Amino acid sequence: MSSVVIVGAQWGDEGKGKIVDIYTEFAELVVRYAGGPNAGHTLVIGDEKLVVRLVPSGILRPNTRCVLGQGMVVDVDVLLGEIDELTRRGHTSVTERLVVSDRAHLIMPYHILVDTLREAGARADQAIGTTKKGIGPAYEDKARRLGLHLGLLRSPDVLREKVALALEAWRPIIEALGGEQPSLEEALAPALSARDRLVPLLGDASHITHEALTRGVRVMFEGAQGTLLDVDHGTYPFVTSSSAVAGGAATGAGIGPSRIGKVVGITKAYTTRVGAGPFPTELEGASGDHLRHVGAEFGSVTGRPRRTGWLDLPALRYAARVNGLDALAITKLDVLTGLPELKVCVAYDTPDGRVADLPIDRLTGPGAATPVLEALPTWTEDLSQARSLAELPEAARGYLKRLEQAVEVPLCLVSVGPGRHQTITLQDPFDAR
């Protein structure tokens, strides 16, 4: 088994950064295949905490190569800032081990401007809650054939012509939103200033990944956001602008779907969501505050407090189906310690009766589905020192068993703390099924 896709099985923020970092012990190449700097991965190594938004989490492994695939959108200032920060912290071989697809798309200043103006001017019930990083508008330009490949950094004159066309296309929208149109020079400045540093990093990500798989190299595909934020399969329109599910790895990395070996879904032991949109198991009051503060549930990119709620088992079954999950990694089980009550969503009541599957198009509006909750035993014991399932308290083991049985996907890992070592590893993800 030479390839594994890591996907978020909820609304993102599941702790994929830590899991990818752990699993890259087994991988030689890590490929990020979708999204942009709206997706922060928080890594805790010893006493050090690091947030990466574009560079794959595997960059912390000195023998691992990392690729930014063509399915991504890239803010050059953010990318160079991450490279500089990693270098400052002693990871001096970053540029030697990093390849950026020359077919990934640039996030330009006017994309960030439009994103910000739209969110600021939207009605409360229409705001998506984006990170205002220009992700959506950059993907809009990609879809309407006005996007800018990073490969254009090799041809500044052609880049200038294409940016001029894009600016004219955005002009009426920026003016209608009350913004000030940037000049051509202002729009070009970040890309041109980054050109000398980024051009040497550009390459054919699809070819590199294909060659690695052909040689039997262990390749890990790192997703961004989560299944319920996928543009096709999420809680539309409150979604991201790219394909966050496992199938996106094929298009975003430039490989055939037959090259995907195993799919591992990451889920917290509870549920969180950042931004607007339906969240049926959302909690208010003491239990929600406990999850937020003990779990440090604040956006790694924006710092916004995350909405928190009980684990949604129908939503996990949905994620298992649309991703074809082979295994589940559970994060933040330790955060549930000490809760006065513990519940999970096991089904939904709809006007047509009770259903076991997630009624994804009936989570809001008249006749919206309501979650059916089941109470489970709580525990107070500290989990942070556990390194096997047998070392967990009986109630915690029961919680994991209930989850595994409901989703019908085996567990491969359980995280009991933020540190790399605070992990119960049940299998090597590259093992044959």
N, C-alpha and C positions, 0 to 999 in steps of 0.2 A: 504494500500500500504506500505509494509515493506521494500522495497529495491529500491534504485535509483542508476543508473550508471551515472557518470559525465565523459563526453568525450570532447576532443578538436575537434572542427569542421573545423579546418584549418590545418596549418603546425606546430601546437604546439605554445607554448608561448601565449596562449589566455587569460591568467589570471585565470587558473583553481584553483590555490592556494587560491586566495581570495574567489572565489565562494564556494569551498569546505569548507573553514573556516567558511563562513557565514552559509552554509547549515548544518554544523555539530551541530548547535544549535538545529536542529531537529533530529539528528542521535545519536545513542549510540555506534555504531561500524563503523569504517572507514577502508576499505580494499583497499590497493594498489595492483593492479593485473598484472602490466607489467612494463618493462623498468628497468632502473638502475640509477646510479648517473649522467647520462647525462641529466636528466630532473629536472631542478630546479624550485621550486615553491616559488615565492616571496610573503611574507605576511607582511602587514603593520598594526600594532596594536598600535594605539595612535602614539607616536613619535618613536616607535620601528620598525625596518625593519629586517626581518629574512628570510633567504633563506634555504629551506630544499630540499634535493635532493633524499633522500630515505625514511625518516620517513614521513608518511602521514600527510597532513596539519591539520587533526583533532586533532593532539597531543596537540595543544594549548588550547583545551577545557578540563578542568580538570576532567570531568566526562565521557570522551569519550575514549574507547579502540581503539587501532590501530593495524592493521595486515599488515605485508609484505607477500604477497601471493607467491605461488610457481612459478608463471609466471615471477617473477623478477630475476634479476642478481644483486648480492650484493658485493660491495667492503667493506670489514670489517673495513678498516681504516676510510672510509667516514662515515659509519654507527656509529661507536664509537665516531667519531668527532662530529657528529650531536647530539648524546645523551649528550655528555659533554657540548656542547654549549647551548643546551636547559636547562640543569641543571644549568649551570652558570647564565642563565638569569632568574632563579627562578622557572622553571618548574620541580620541584623536584620529581614528581611521574612518570616520563617518563618510567622508566624500569618496574614499576608495571603495566603500561597500554599498554605495547608494546609486541607483539608476532611476531616472525620471523619464517616463514615457514621453517621447516627442509628439505623441498624439493626444496626451492629456490636454485639457483646456485651461486657458488663463482666466483667472478672476481679475477683472479690471476695476479701476476706481468707480466707473459709472455703474457697475453691477452693485457695488456696496452702497452707493448713493441711492439707487432705485429701491433696493431692499429696505434700507432705513426709512425712506420716505413712505413707502407703502405701509410698513408696520405702524409708523407714527400716525398716518392718516386713516387707518382702518377703523371701522366701528368695532366696539368691544366684542361683538359676537362674530366678527369676520376676521379678526387678527389671528394669524397662524401661530404667532409666538416664535418666529425665526430668530436665529442668533445675529441677524443683520450683518452677516459676513459676505453677502453677495452670491450665495450658493444658487438660490433659485434663478435669479436673472442670468447667471452664467450658463446654467443648463438650458434656459430659454433660448439663449443665443445659439447654443449647440444644436437645439432642435430646429431652429429656423435658419440654420446654415449661415449664421453670422459669427459663429464662435471662432476662437483664436487658438490654434494648436501651439503648444510650447515650442514646437519645431520652427515656428516663425521667428523665434529669437535669433535664428541663424541668418535671417534675411530682414534686416531692419526696414528697408524701403518697402518691402511687401507688407510687413507688419503695419507700417504707418498708413498705407492705403486701406487696409482692412479695418483698422481702428477708426479711420475717418468715416467709412461707410456705417460702421456700427453706431458711432456717435449720432449720425443723422437719423438713424432708425430709432434711437432712444430719445432724441430731442423732444418730440411732442409729449412723450410720457413724462419726462422729467419736468417739463414746463407745466403740464397739467397737475402734477403733484406739488407744484410750488417750489421746486428746487432750482438750483443754478447749474446750468450745463457746464461741465468742465471743458477747458480748451483741449485741442488735440495734444499739445505738449504736456499738459497736466495729466491727461489720460495715459500717455505713453511713458511718462517718467519712471514709474516703478519697474516696468518690464525692461526698459533700456538700461537702467542703472544696475539691474540684476544680471544682465546679459553675459558679461564676462565670466561670472561665477557659475551660472547655470548651464550654459551651452556645453561645457565639458561633461556634465552629468547626464545629458540627454542620450537616450538610446531607444532601441526597438524592444519594448517591454514584452510584447507578445513572443518575439523570437527567442529572447533570453529565457522566458518561462518555458516555452516549448522544448528548447534544447535541454534545459535542466530536467524536465520530466522524462524526456527520451533517454537521458543518461541514468535514470533511476534516482536522481537527487530528491531528497525529501523536501517538498514544497508546501508551505502553509499559506493559504489565502485568507487575508484579514479583512473582514467586513467593517462597515461603519453604521452607526445608528442601530435600528432593530427592525424585526419583521413587521411590526405594527406601524412603522413609519415608512415602509416601502411604498413607492409611488403607485404601484399596481395592486398590492395586496394589503396595504395598511388602512388606517381609519381616515380615508380620503374625505375632504381635502386637507385634513390636518396631518400631513405627511411631509417627508423630505422630497427632494427632486430627483432622486436616483434609485437604483435597484439595490435594496439592502438585503435581499434574500440570497440564498446560496446560488440560485441560477445566475445572479448578477456577476458571480466570479468568472463565469465563462466569457461573457461579453466584456466585462470590465478589465479582464486580464488578457483577453485575446487568445483563449484556448477553446477547444471543443468540449462540450459537456461530458463526453466519455472519459476525459482526463481527470475528472473529479472523483477521488477515491472515497472519502468519508466526509460526512458533514457533522460537525459538533455544534450544538446550540448552547448558548450561555444564557442563564436566567438567574436573577436574584432569588433569594428565598422568600421574597415579597415582591411587590411591584412598585415601580416609580414611573413618572412621566414628567417631562419638562415641556412647558408651552401649553397652548390651548388644545382642545379636542376632548373627545369622550374618554372617560376613565371610570368605568362602572364600580370598581372596588375601592375607589378613593376613600381615605379615612380623614375625618376631622377629629380634633380633640387630642387626648393624651396619647393614644396608641399611634396616631399619625405623627405626632411630635417626637415620640420615642424613636420611630424608624428614621425620621429625618435627622435628628441630632446624633443618635448613636451611630447611624450609618453614614454620617457626614454627607447627606444628600443635598449637595449644592453643585450646580453645573460646573464642570471643569473648565469650560470655555467662558461662560457668562457669569458664573457665581450665583445664578438665580437659585432660590430654594426649589427643590424638586417636589412635586406632588407625590404623596406616598399612599399605599393601600395594600390590601391583602393579596396574596398570590392568586392569580386567575388561572385555574387549571384548564378550562375550555380554551382560553387564549393560547396556552402552551400546546394543547393538542392541535390547534390551528397552525401554530408555528411548526410543529413537527410535520404536519401534512405538506405545507407549501414549501418547506425546505428539504423534506426528505431526511429528517434528522436520524442519525445513527447512534448518537449519544448526547447526554446532557451534562453540562458542568454547572454546578450550583455555587453561587457566590453569596457571601454575607450571611451565612447561616447563623453566625455568632450574634448578629444584630437582633435576632429574635429572643435572645436570652433575657429573661427578666420581665417579659411582657405579662400583664395580668390576664390577658386573654389572647388566644391565637386562633385565627380562622382562615379558611381558604374558600374560594369560590369553586363550586363543583358543577354548577349548571346555571341556566338562565330561564326565567319565566317570561314568556311572551304572550301576546293576546291569543296565539294559536296553541298555547300549552307550553309545558316545560321541555327544554332542549338541552342536550349535553354538549352541543357544539357552540362555538362563539358566533352569535348572530351579528356579524361585523357591520352590516348595513342597517341594523335596528338598535343601535346603542344610544341614539338621541332622537328627539322629536316625539310627536304623539305616539303613544303605544310603545314607547321604548322598552326594551328588555331590561329586566332587573335581575341582579345576581342572586343566586341561592348560595348561602354561606353555611359551612360546616365547621363546628368548633372542634379543636384538637387539643390534646394535653400540652401544657406549657412546661418550661424548665427554667431553672435558675443557675445551673452549673456553668462555670466558665468553659468555653469550648476552645480557646485559643491555643492550648497545648496539645490538642488531639491530633494524632497523625494516622489514625485508622478509624474506621467506622465503629469498631468495638470500644474505642475510648470515648465515644459520644454517649451522653445520657440516653436512657431508653426513649424518652419523649422525642428527642431530636432524631434518633434513628427511625422512630415511628413516623415522624413528619416526612423524612426523606422517602420512606417506603410508600407512604400514601401518594406522594408526588410521582414516584416512579411507576406505580401501578396505574395511576390515572392517565398518565401521558403515554404509557406503553413504550417508553424509550429508556434504555439502561443508563445509569449514572456512570460517568467516567472520572469525575473530580468533584470534590467538595471543598470550598474555601471557608476557613474559620477565622480569618483576620486579613488585614491588608498586606502583610509582608509576604514575600515570595515563599518563605518557609512555612507559613501558616496555611498549609494545604494538605488535604488528604487526596493523594493521587491513586486512582483505582486502575488505570490502564494507560499504556502508551497510545496516544491517538493514532499513530501510524501502524499499530498492530492490525493484522488482517481481521476482518469481521468474524 
